[in-house]
Amino acid sequence: MIPFVDLQAQYEAIGEQTRQAIDRVLNRAWYILGEELDAFESEFAAFLETDHCVGVGSGTDAIHLALRALGVGEGAEVITAANTCVPTVAGIASTGARPRLVDIDPDTFTLDPDALAEAITEDTKAIVPVHLYGHPCDMDPILEVARNHGLKVVEDCAQAHGATYKGKRCGTFGEAAAFSFYPSKNLGAYGDGGAVVTADEEVAATLKKLRNYGEEQRYTHTLGGFNSRLDEIQAAVLRAKLPHLGEWTNSRRHLASLYTEALLDSSVEPPEEAPWAEHCYHIFAIRSANRNQLAGHLRTQDVGYQIHYPIPIHLQPAYLGLGYAPGTFPHAEKACAEVLSLPIYPELPDESIGQIAKVIAALPA
């Protein structure tokens, strides 16, 4: 069987490093807000070439707390893409703000800047562009819209560790950016974890209070805050993994190029990469007009796959109250009906790509 993802393969490659990192924490016996977190925050900020990183409990919390630190909350509208994963809108809704959805560019699966401009109302306070699957959004027109309307921008980088837009790291364009370190991410912890990055010192200071009950000094709380802290063990694991991220990204891009060539004359459509983008391929999402048939065929041939994501946000039962009817976002709805994600992870052998392509080519008509 070719698995969709193989975290054990990564552990076998760097397990000694991560065990040593965990042992540092256990020997120090300090588990929350300690040296490992401080070091990881500095190292991840340096990797992104920004000023501040604040570790939090999850990627969802990162969106929530970033918006709160920027003053976005009750009564506000926050615009994001209709085809994102639910955690994006869960983070927005956690502030008390109302998610406002827009359609996507069908080539990149990311937020359509033209649709963004048309969606703004007097209640709009922020934009959360999602670098979905690891492909950057077209940030220049998004930032122009934000400047013209006085809106905050919080990038959702949950799938974009190492991706670049016009040579600059995703996560360094808006007032803040949210990262997830869920175990299967390109940079994943051994449990939940997240971070907010920002170039704004005041925003970073607010975030550090918000994540820890609003505490400014021991037992002195100046904000109504939350419990959302990246713990020492996860920070240590992430420190051990971070030096490998560049190599892992190169491996993913290499595998994606093999896929694109192998699938050139097939019945499926590989993902595109815009000329201004460097995709980090967290997900290799193909399109198929016969997605369900393809999924069944892959299953019978022991090829792992996932579907990211089969139901757009406005058609999710939890978000029907947003008031959008089927057909409102045709590009997002079409993508959700056609996308299927093939295996891609740094340890995947090159020859597996050819095997998967042959399975796809043998799909019964």
C-alpha positions, 0 to 999 in steps of 0.5 A, spaced: 500 500 500 502 507 498 499 511 504 496 518 503 501 520 509 507 516 513 509 520 519 512 514 521 517 514 516 519 521 518 520 519 525 525 514 523 529 519 519 529 524 525 527 520 531 533 521 535 533 528 534 526 529 537 527 524 542 533 528 545 529 535 544 523 532 548 529 529 554 531 536 554 524 538 557 523 532 561 530 533 564 529 541 565 522 539 568 519 546 566 513 544 561 509 551 560 512 558 557 519 556 558 526 556 554 524 551 548 518 556 547 522 562 547 528 559 542 523 556 537 519 563 537 526 566 535 528 561 530 521 561 527 521 568 526 528 568 523 526 563 518 520 567 516 524 573 516 519 577 520 520 580 527 515 576 532 512 569 533 508 567 539 506 560 540 499 558 541 495 552 542 493 551 535 492 554 528 485 555 530 487 559 536 492 563 532 487 566 527 482 567 533 487 571 537 491 574 531 484 577 530 483 579 537 489 582 538 488 587 532 481 589 535 477 585 531 471 582 534 463 582 536 459 586 530 465 585 525 465 582 518 471 578 516 472 576 509 475 569 507 474 564 502 468 559 501 472 553 500 477 553 506 477 548 512 472 549 517 478 551 522 479 558 519 471 560 520 471 557 527 477 562 529 473 568 526 467 566 529 471 565 536 472 572 536 464 574 535 465 576 528 461 574 522 465 570 517 463 573 510 465 568 504 467 570 497 469 565 491 476 563 489 480 563 483 479 556 480 486 555 478 490 556 484 484 555 489 485 561 493 481 567 494 479 571 488 481 578 489 476 581 485 471 577 489 474 580 495 473 587 493 465 586 491 464 583 498 466 589 502 461 592 507 461 597 512 462 592 517 468 589 514 474 589 519 479 584 516 481 579 511 483 572 512 486 570 505 488 562 506 494 559 502 490 553 501 494 547 500 500 551 500 499 555 494 500 562 496 494 567 495 495 573 490 497 578 496 498 584 492 491 586 490 489 583 496 493 588 500 491 594 495 484 592 497 485 592 504 489 599 504 483 602 500 478 600 505 482 600 512 482 593 513 486 588 517 490 582 514 491 576 517 494 570 513 492 563 514 498 559 513 496 553 516 498 549 510 503 554 507 510 553 511 515 555 507 511 557 501 513 564 498 510 569 494 514 573 489 520 571 493 517 573 500 515 568 505 508 567 506 506 569 513 510 576 512 505 580 508 499 582 513 499 585 520 499 578 522 499 570 520 496 564 523 500 557 523 498 550 525 503 545 527 498 539 527 502 533 526 501 532 519 503 539 517 509 540 513 512 543 520 508 538 525 509 537 532 507 531 536 500 534 538 496 540 537 500 547 536 500 553 533 503 560 532 502 567 530 507 571 527 507 579 526 512 585 525 508 589 530 511 589 537 505 591 540 501 586 537 506 581 539 505 583 546 498 583 546 498 576 543 502 574 549 497 576 554 491 574 550 494 566 550 495 566 558 489 569 561 491 576 559 496 576 564 502 581 564 505 580 570 504 574 575 497 574 577 496 581 574 491 580 568 490 586 564 486 583 559 480 578 558 485 572 556 485 565 554 489 559 555 492 557 549 500 556 550 504 552 545 507 547 550 515 546 551 515 539 549 511 541 542 516 547 542 522 542 543 520 538 537 518 543 532 525 546 534 528 539 532 524 539 525 525 546 523 532 545 520 529 540 516 524 544 513 527 547 507 530 540 505 523 537 506 520 543 502 524 541 496 522 534 496 515 536 496 516 540 490 520 535 486 515 530 487 510 535 485 514 536 478 514 528 478 506 528 478 505 533 474 509 530 468 506 523 470 499 525 469 500 530 463 496 526 459 491 523 464 484 524 465 485 528 471 488 535 472 494 537 476 494 543 480 497 549 477 503 554 480 502 561 478 508 564 476 509 569 482 508 563 487 512 558 490 508 552 492 510 548 498 505 542 496 502 541 503 497 537 499 497 535 492 490 536 490 488 534 483 481 535 479 477 529 477 470 530 473 469 523 476 472 524 483 468 519 486 469 513 481 477 515 482 477 515 489 473 508 489 479 505 484 484 508 488 482 504 494 481 498 490 489 499 488 491 500 495 493 507 494 491 512 499 488 519 498 484 524 502 479 529 499 480 536 501 475 539 502 468 536 500 463 541 502 464 548 502 463 552 508 457 555 506 454 549 505 456 546 512 450 544 516 454 549 522 454 555 517 447 555 514 446 561 518 450 565 514 445 565 509 448 563 502 444 559 498 447 553 493 450 556 487 453 562 490 460 561 490 460 556 483 468 556 483 469 554 490 463 549 489 466 546 483 473 545 486 470 542 492 466 537 488 472 535 484 478 535 488 482 529 490 489 529 494 494 524 492 500 522 497 505 527 497 510 527 503 518 528 503 519 520 504 515 518 499 519 514 494 520 517 487 517 510 484 511 511 487 509 517 483 509 513 477 505 507 480 500 512 482 500 515 475 499 508 472 493 506 477 490 513 475 491 511 467 488 504 468 481 508 471 475 504 467 472 508 463 
